[in-house]
Each structure stands twice: as structure tokens, then as C-alpha cells.
């Protein structure tokens, strides 16, 4: 019995250490399904999301969902530490290590207490092992605990830095593409501002941002559960806008170089496909259709009114449908899994950007002046 418990204790320690190594230090996707961190996130996110689905959509629900990402990381670190403490405590108990203490008790609880104080390097000294093997295990556990705490301290800032880098580009989309960001608003605002030449540069920045999201979210999958500052923004909405914009440029909009649009489309689709594989969410048909025929006709009219030259005919529409079919099923699957809303290709009503609102008024007082100035500029140009 003691040999079996000792073997299981060593296995538990090695399992926790390997799982922490894969989650924190290994910078690549792990395809093995039987992982503690993966099982933890699957079994914790499912009930958390189920509770959120029972809430009415709105600020309270989004606030509840935003807690999961940071809280899950803290709980995971606590579970790793508890596993190591339990493993060393059981190992000392199974080996029958003699303990010196106030009452010389050797119950299982005392071994767990010894393991906890040793792992956290508290150094109380009220319970100490007497045997050489027990002392060696205590020294090994103290060193491991010190290293574990050091890795955790260095891990959290890296995680939050990756989150911050992701959010910068999402925040920049507010004035460029609306809130939530849409491809139609991006193209219309560039055209009305007579700055369509900046589209390639913008798509290049989007390509690099998508590559950063792929690298960080593969290395730290828990980042996908971190939500943006505003409820109408998210990393998934930004990827959707990038893919929609690239698709429109490749299939419908003329006068812009398709090369950079193709690169951005490839990178952004790579992200959504790989993340769907990481979280094992199979693609599903988007319901409802994000761009039915009547909405496509309206989109064409608004793009023309903004001054864009469009490709006409069934061939252009067919190419757009084919491109959308390459990424929309994956977006729909990720949206359902993370409870993140997908933005439309074209907003149903005139958008109000986040910078135009405040807690005291619906729009800032400067909005009317900005709109009037923009209209005057358009009239003068015409």
C-alpha cells in the first residue's frame, strides 16, 4: 500500500510540473487531449458559460463573463500549487518519514502541514522531518516551491502584456471602423476621408496584429477568455472585421491592391482556424446569414455613395460568398463557445463610436461640430 501511494505521489508531482511547463513555458500548441489545464478549462468554462446564458444579455452578463479569464488563471495556479503540496505530503507519509514536533504526531494532516509550510518556504520549524530521506525531500520541495513562485511572478506580467498588446489595435478600430468594428464602416470612412490609399497600410497592420494574436493565444490559450474593455469590442470582432474587409477588397471593391488584402485574409483565417482546433469547436453554419442578398445590395449602394468603384456581376458576388465560406463557420463556432457577438458586415443603423459617448451624455458635445466640419469638407470637395 505504501509503495502504491508513493508511486501515485511521484506521478502526481510529475504530472503537475509537466502540465505547468506546457501551459507556462512551452511556446507552442499541445495537441494532447488529456491535460490537466485543458480539463480544468473545459470543466470550469462550461458551467460558467451556462450560468451566463441564463442571464439577460447586457452589461451584467458581460461583467460576469469578464471575470472568468483572470480568475481562472489564479485558480489554476492555486490548483497546481495544491497538487504539488499534496504530492509531497503523500510521499512523505507513504515513506513513513519520522517527524519532530510539539507532540510528535505523524497523521496525514501533519504531513500535509509540513509540505505546505515547506513549499511556501515559511520556515516555521515546528514540524520537521528527522530521517535523511525526509529531509532531502523537504529541501527539494522548498527549492521547487521557490522556483514555482518565481515562474508564477514572471508569468503573470507576460500574460497581461500580451493582453495589452492585443487590445491596443482593438481600441484603434473604434474611430476607424466603428463600435463594433465593421468592414463597411472602415471602407466608407476611408473613402469619405479621401484616404483610400491608406487601406493597404491599415491591412498590413491588421496582418501583423493577427499574427500576434495567433502567437500569444497559442502560447497562452487562457488569453482567449480575457475580454476587452468595452462590451461591443473583442478580439473575435476585430478578426471578423479584418476578414470581412479583406473579402470585400478581394471580391467587390476595385481600385485597391488585392495583394495585401490576400495576405491579411490568409493570416486572419489562419488565426480563427487554429483557435477553433485548439478549443476543439467544429465549424458551424452562421445563423442567421451575416450578409443576405438584400443586405449585399444595400452594402453596394452605400459603398458607391461613398465614392468607391465596385465590381459588378454574379462572378463578384460568387467570389465573395466563397471567401466568406472559408472563415464564417469558424467564426460562428468561436462566437458560440466564447459567447462573443460577431459584428455584422454592415451595421443595421448609424453607428455611435465609443469615443462619442460618456457616462453623462449619449454623445459628446464636440460630435456635432465634427460632423458639421466633415459635411462642409465634403461639400467643398464636391
C-alpha positions as CSV (number, residue, x, y, z in Angstrom):
1,X,0.0,0.0,0.0
2,X,2.8,2.4,0.9
3,X,4.6,1.7,-2.4
4,X,1.4,2.3,-4.4
5,X,0.8,5.6,-2.6
6,X,4.5,6.6,-3.1
7,X,4.2,5.8,-6.9
8,X,1.0,7.8,-7.2
9,X,2.5,10.7,-5.3
10,X,5.5,10.9,-7.6
11,X,3.2,10.6,-10.6
12,X,1.1,13.5,-9.3
13,X,4.1,15.7,-8.8
14,X,5.5,15.0,-12.3
15,X,2.0,15.5,-13.8
16,X,1.6,18.9,-12.2
17,X,5.1,20.0,-13.2
18,X,4.7,18.9,-16.8
19,X,1.3,20.5,-17.1
20,X,2.6,23.8,-15.7
21,X,5.6,23.6,-18.1
22,X,3.3,23.1,-21.1
23,X,1.0,25.9,-20.1
24,X,3.5,28.5,-19.0
25,X,6.8,27.8,-20.7
26,X,6.2,25.8,-23.8
27,X,5.6,28.3,-26.7
28,X,3.6,26.0,-29.0
29,X,0.2,24.3,-29.3
30,X,-0.1,21.0,-27.4
31,X,-2.4,18.5,-29.2
32,X,-2.7,16.0,-26.4
33,X,-6.2,16.0,-25.0
34,X,-5.5,14.5,-21.6
35,X,-4.0,17.6,-19.9
36,X,-4.9,18.9,-16.5
37,X,-5.1,22.5,-17.7
38,X,-7.3,21.6,-20.6
39,X,-9.6,19.5,-18.5
40,X,-9.7,22.3,-15.9
41,X,-10.8,24.9,-18.5
42,X,-13.3,22.7,-20.2
43,X,-15.0,21.7,-16.9
44,X,-14.9,25.2,-15.5
45,X,-15.9,27.2,-18.6
46,X,-18.9,25.0,-19.4
47,X,-20.8,25.7,-16.2
48,X,-19.7,29.4,-16.2
49,X,-21.0,29.9,-19.7
50,X,-24.2,28.0,-18.8
51,X,-24.9,30.5,-16.0
52,X,-24.1,33.4,-18.3
53,X,-26.6,32.1,-20.9
54,X,-29.3,32.3,-18.3
55,X,-28.6,36.0,-17.8
56,X,-30.2,38.7,-19.8
57,X,-27.8,40.0,-22.5
58,X,-26.3,43.2,-21.3
59,X,-23.7,44.8,-19.0
60,X,-24.3,42.5,-16.1
61,X,-23.8,39.4,-18.2
62,X,-20.7,40.8,-19.9
63,X,-19.2,41.7,-16.5
64,X,-19.8,38.2,-15.2
65,X,-18.1,36.7,-18.3
66,X,-15.1,39.1,-18.0
67,X,-14.3,37.7,-14.5
68,X,-13.6,34.2,-15.9
69,X,-10.3,34.8,-17.6
70,X,-8.3,36.4,-14.8
71,X,-10.0,34.4,-12.1
72,X,-9.3,31.1,-13.9
73,X,-5.6,31.8,-14.1
74,X,-5.4,32.4,-10.3
75,X,-7.4,29.3,-9.6
76,X,-5.3,27.2,-12.0
77,X,-2.1,28.4,-10.2
78,X,-3.6,27.5,-6.9
79,X,-4.6,24.1,-8.1
80,X,-1.0,23.4,-9.4
81,X,0.4,24.5,-6.0
82,X,-2.1,22.4,-4.1
83,X,-1.3,19.4,-6.3
84,X,2.4,19.7,-5.5
85,X,1.8,20.2,-1.8
86,X,-0.5,17.1,-1.7
87,X,2.0,15.1,-3.8
88,X,5.0,15.8,-1.4
89,X,2.8,15.4,1.7
90,X,1.6,12.0,0.5
91,X,5.1,11.0,-0.5
92,X,6.5,11.8,3.0
93,X,3.6,9.9,4.6
94,X,4.0,6.8,2.3
95,X,7.7,6.6,3.1
96,X,7.0,6.8,6.8
97,X,9.2,9.8,7.4
98,X,9.6,10.4,11.1
99,X,8.6,13.9,12.2
100,X,9.8,16.0,15.1
101,X,7.2,18.4,16.5
102,X,5.5,19.6,19.7
103,X,3.5,16.4,20.1
104,X,5.4,14.1,17.6
105,X,2.2,13.4,15.7
106,X,2.5,11.7,12.3
107,X,-1.0,11.8,11.0
108,X,-1.7,12.6,7.3
109,X,-2.8,16.1,8.2
110,X,0.6,16.8,9.8
111,X,2.4,15.7,6.7
112,X,0.2,18.0,4.6
113,X,1.0,20.8,7.0
114,X,4.8,20.1,6.7
115,X,4.5,20.0,2.9
116,X,2.6,23.3,2.8
117,X,5.0,25.2,5.0
118,X,8.0,23.8,3.1
119,X,6.6,24.5,-0.3
120,X,5.7,28.1,0.6
121,X,9.2,28.4,2.3
122,X,7.5,29.7,5.5
123,X,10.2,28.1,7.8
124,X,8.1,27.8,10.9
125,X,10.2,24.8,12.1
126,X,7.5,23.5,14.5
127,X,7.3,20.3,12.4
128,X,10.5,18.9,10.8
129,X,11.5,15.6,9.3
130,X,14.0,13.5,11.2
131,X,15.1,10.9,8.6
132,X,17.7,11.8,5.9
133,X,15.3,10.9,3.1
134,X,12.6,13.1,4.6
135,X,15.0,16.0,5.0
136,X,16.1,15.6,1.4
137,X,12.5,15.7,0.2
138,X,11.9,18.8,2.2
139,X,14.9,20.5,0.7
140,X,13.8,19.5,-2.8
141,X,10.2,20.7,-2.1
142,X,11.5,24.1,-0.8
143,X,13.6,24.6,-3.9
144,X,10.7,23.6,-6.1
145,X,8.3,25.9,-4.3
146,X,10.7,28.8,-4.6
147,X,11.1,28.2,-8.3
148,X,7.4,27.8,-8.8
149,X,6.6,31.1,-7.2
150,X,9.3,32.8,-9.3
151,X,7.9,31.4,-12.5
152,X,4.3,32.5,-11.5
153,X,5.5,36.0,-10.6
154,X,7.2,36.3,-14.0
155,X,4.3,34.6,-15.9
156,X,1.5,37.0,-14.9
157,X,3.2,40.2,-16.2
158,X,3.9,38.4,-19.6
159,X,0.3,37.3,-19.8
160,X,-1.1,40.8,-19.1
161,X,1.5,42.4,-21.6
162,X,0.2,40.1,-24.3
163,X,-3.4,41.1,-23.4
164,X,-2.4,44.8,-23.6
165,X,-0.7,44.4,-27.0
166,X,-3.8,42.8,-28.3
167,X,-6.1,45.5,-27.0
168,X,-4.2,48.4,-28.5
169,X,-5.2,47.6,-32.1
170,X,-8.8,46.8,-31.0
171,X,-9.1,50.3,-29.4
172,X,-7.7,51.9,-32.6
173,X,-10.6,50.3,-34.5
174,X,-13.1,52.5,-32.7
175,X,-12.7,55.6,-34.8
176,X,-11.7,53.8,-37.9
177,X,-14.3,51.1,-38.2
178,X,-17.0,51.8,-35.6
179,X,-18.1,50.1,-32.4
180,X,-18.4,47.2,-33.0
181,X,-16.0,47.3,-35.9
182,X,-17.5,46.6,-39.4
183,X,-15.9,46.3,-42.8
184,X,-18.5,48.6,-44.3
185,X,-17.7,51.4,-41.9
186,X,-14.0,51.1,-42.4
187,X,-14.2,51.3,-46.2
188,X,-16.8,54.1,-46.1
189,X,-14.9,56.2,-43.7
190,X,-11.7,55.8,-45.7
191,X,-13.5,56.7,-48.9
192,X,-15.2,59.8,-47.4
193,X,-12.0,60.9,-45.9
194,X,-10.3,60.6,-49.4
195,X,-7.7,58.3,-47.8
196,X,-8.4,55.0,-49.5
197,X,-4.6,54.8,-50.2
198,X,-4.1,54.1,-46.5
199,X,-6.1,50.9,-46.8
200,X,-3.0,48.8,-47.6
201,X,-1.1,50.2,-44.7
202,X,-4.0,49.5,-42.4
203,X,-4.4,45.9,-43.7
204,X,-0.7,45.4,-43.1
205,X,-1.1,46.5,-39.5
206,X,-4.0,44.1,-39.2
207,X,-2.0,41.3,-40.6
208,X,0.8,41.8,-38.0
209,X,-1.8,42.1,-35.2
210,X,-3.5,38.8,-36.3
211,X,-0.1,37.1,-36.3
212,X,0.5,38.4,-32.7
213,X,-2.9,37.1,-31.7
214,X,-2.1,33.7,-33.1
215,X,1.3,33.5,-31.4
216,X,0.0,34.8,-28.0
217,X,-3.2,32.8,-27.9
218,X,-1.5,29.5,-28.9
219,X,1.2,30.1,-26.2
220,X,-1.4,31.2,-23.6
221,X,-4.8,29.8,-24.6
222,X,-6.4,31.4,-21.5
223,X,-6.0,34.8,-23.2
224,X,-9.0,34.0,-25.4
225,X,-11.2,34.2,-22.3
226,X,-9.9,37.7,-21.5
227,X,-12.5,40.2,-22.7
228,X,-12.0,43.8,-24.0
229,X,-12.7,46.9,-22.0
230,X,-15.9,47.7,-23.9
231,X,-18.7,45.2,-24.3
232,X,-19.0,46.0,-28.1
233,X,-15.4,45.2,-28.8
234,X,-13.5,41.9,-28.7
235,X,-10.6,40.1,-30.4
236,X,-13.0,38.0,-32.3
237,X,-14.9,41.0,-33.6
238,X,-11.7,42.6,-34.8
239,X,-10.7,39.4,-36.6
240,X,-14.1,39.3,-38.2
241,X,-13.8,42.9,-39.4
242,X,-10.4,42.1,-40.8
243,X,-11.7,39.1,-42.7
244,X,-14.8,40.9,-44.0
245,X,-12.7,43.9,-45.2
246,X,-10.2,41.7,-46.9
247,X,-13.0,39.7,-48.6
248,X,-14.7,42.8,-49.9
249,X,-11.4,44.2,-51.3
250,X,-10.7,40.9,-53.0
251,X,-14.1,40.3,-54.4
252,X,-16.1,43.6,-54.7
253,X,-14.0,46.8,-54.3
254,X,-11.9,48.0,-57.2
255,X,-9.1,50.5,-57.2
256,X,-7.2,48.9,-54.3
257,X,-4.4,46.4,-54.4
258,X,-5.5,42.9,-53.7
259,X,-2.1,41.6,-52.7
260,X,-2.1,43.0,-49.1
261,X,-5.8,42.1,-48.7
262,X,-4.9,38.5,-49.6
263,X,-2.1,38.4,-47.0
264,X,-4.3,39.8,-44.3
265,X,-7.1,37.4,-45.2
266,X,-4.7,34.4,-45.1
267,X,-3.3,35.4,-41.7
268,X,-6.6,36.2,-40.1
269,X,-8.2,33.0,-41.3
270,X,-5.1,31.1,-40.0
271,X,-5.9,32.5,-36.6
272,X,-9.6,31.5,-36.4
273,X,-9.0,28.0,-37.8
274,X,-6.1,27.3,-35.4
275,X,-8.0,28.6,-32.4
276,X,-11.0,26.5,-33.4
277,X,-8.7,23.5,-33.4
278,X,-7.1,24.4,-30.0
279,X,-10.5,24.7,-28.3
280,X,-12.0,21.8,-30.4
281,X,-15.0,23.7,-31.6
282,X,-16.0,22.4,-35.1
283,X,-17.2,24.9,-37.6
284,X,-20.9,25.6,-37.9
285,X,-23.0,27.4,-40.4
286,X,-23.7,31.0,-39.2
287,X,-27.3,31.6,-38.3
288,X,-28.6,34.0,-39.4
289,X,-26.8,34.8,-42.6
290,X,-24.5,37.7,-42.0
291,X,-24.9,39.2,-45.5
292,X,-28.1,38.1,-47.3
293,X,-28.8,39.3,-50.8
294,X,-30.9,42.3,-49.7
295,X,-28.1,43.5,-47.3
296,X,-25.5,42.9,-50.0
297,X,-27.4,45.2,-52.4
298,X,-27.7,47.8,-49.7
299,X,-24.0,47.5,-48.9
300,X,-23.2,48.0,-52.6
301,X,-25.3,51.2,-52.6
302,X,-23.6,52.7,-49.6
303,X,-20.1,51.9,-50.9
304,X,-21.0,53.5,-54.2
305,X,-22.4,56.5,-52.4
306,X,-19.1,56.9,-50.5
307,X,-17.3,57.1,-53.9
308,X,-15.9,53.5,-54.2
309,X,-15.7,51.7,-57.5
310,X,-17.2,48.2,-57.3
311,X,-17.0,45.1,-59.4
312,X,-20.4,44.2,-60.7
313,X,-22.0,40.9,-61.8
314,X,-22.6,37.4,-60.4
315,X,-19.0,36.5,-60.5
316,X,-18.0,39.1,-57.9
317,X,-20.9,38.1,-55.6
318,X,-20.0,34.4,-56.0
319,X,-16.4,35.1,-55.1
320,X,-17.5,37.0,-52.0
321,X,-19.7,34.0,-51.0
322,X,-16.7,31.6,-51.5
323,X,-14.4,33.7,-49.4
324,X,-16.9,34.1,-46.6
325,X,-17.4,30.4,-46.6
326,X,-13.7,29.9,-45.7
327,X,-13.9,31.7,-42.4
328,X,-17.5,32.4,-41.2
329,X,-18.2,28.8,-40.0
330,X,-15.1,29.0,-37.7
331,X,-16.1,32.5,-36.5
332,X,-19.6,31.2,-35.7
333,X,-18.2,28.3,-33.7
334,X,-15.8,30.5,-31.7
335,X,-18.6,33.0,-31.1
336,X,-20.9,30.3,-29.6
337,X,-18.0,28.9,-27.5
338,X,-16.8,32.2,-26.0
339,X,-20.2,34.0,-26.0
340,X,-18.7,36.8,-28.1
341,X,-21.0,38.6,-30.6
342,X,-19.9,38.7,-34.2
343,X,-20.3,42.2,-35.8
344,X,-22.3,42.5,-39.0
345,X,-20.6,43.2,-42.3
346,X,-22.6,46.4,-42.4
347,X,-24.3,48.0,-39.3
348,X,-28.0,48.0,-39.3
349,X,-28.2,51.6,-38.1
350,X,-25.8,54.5,-38.0
351,X,-23.1,53.6,-35.5
352,X,-22.2,55.6,-32.5
353,X,-18.5,55.1,-31.7
354,X,-17.3,54.6,-28.1
355,X,-15.4,57.8,-28.1
356,X,-18.6,59.7,-28.9
357,X,-20.3,58.5,-25.7
358,X,-19.8,59.1,-22.0
359,X,-21.5,58.3,-18.7
360,X,-23.2,61.7,-18.6
361,X,-24.5,62.1,-22.2
362,X,-25.2,60.0,-25.2
363,X,-22.8,61.9,-27.4
364,X,-20.0,64.3,-26.7
365,X,-20.7,68.0,-27.3
366,X,-18.0,68.1,-29.9
367,X,-19.7,65.5,-32.1
368,X,-22.0,68.0,-33.8
369,X,-19.1,70.2,-34.6
370,X,-17.1,67.4,-36.1
371,X,-20.0,66.2,-38.2
372,X,-20.6,69.7,-39.5
373,X,-17.0,70.1,-40.3
374,X,-17.0,66.8,-42.2
375,X,-20.1,67.8,-44.2
376,X,-18.6,71.2,-45.1
377,X,-15.4,69.5,-46.3
378,X,-17.4,67.1,-48.5
379,X,-19.4,69.9,-49.9
380,X,-16.3,72.0,-50.7
381,X,-14.6,69.0,-52.3
382,X,-17.7,68.3,-54.4
